[in-house]
Amino acid sequence: ASFSNPEEEYRYLIADIKEKIKQGIEPGDIAILFRENKDVLPLIEIFKKTDIPYEAESGQDILTDEHLQKLVKLLYAIHDMQGESLGEVLFIDFLKLSDLDVYKLLHKARKDRISLFEALHNTDSETLKSLFNKLVEWNKIAQTKHAVDFFELIARESGFLAYILSISGSFDALMKLESLLNEIKKLAQTQKNLKLKD
């Protein structure tokens, strides 16, 4: 079939998929392939307005993505504030911490032979103190909030979502973030009270 514009093609696809489902084909057995990930976004917006179940996949291992690894490190640090992830979090760019403040903090912890957690708790740096307070607050929230809701909250409140929207290749990063969220949702279907610690 030939189409004069993308919207016409999308309407045709939706009608064709609905017809296939009506004929008894399982929605999970239907696939639409795109040459580039960015081309799928308009169709996702249309799917959201229908009752057709859909899932967008990019065929990439999302946990190897450098941007998502930063978010995962942050989640580890929130879960275990005494662990080594705390030190790694201090160098995450979307948290916008001063390198000088971080190096002073690390030096103080080493010099005074105290944990990084304790050094962060007692820091004079306003930005590092703010991070410490957020980590403590997020840790408390993580104890009771469902993992899906908590993941969405951290993606927003930490500045991660704004960060990936500002980088080149933001569409791919956003698709990977959505894929990770979908994986957490799948896990939540088997564990109704799924929390960060799980």
Secondary structure, 3 states (H helix, E strand, C coil): CCCCCHHHHHHHHHHHHHHHHHCCCCHHHCCCCCCCHHHHHHHHHHHHCCCCCCCCCCCCCHHHCHHHHHHHHHHHHHHCCCCCHHHHHCCCHHHCCCHHHHHHHHHHHHHHCCCHHHHHHCCCCHHHHHHHHHHHHHHHHHHHCCHHHHHHHHHHHCCHHHHHHHCCCHHHHHHHHHHHHHHHHHHHHHCCCCCCCC
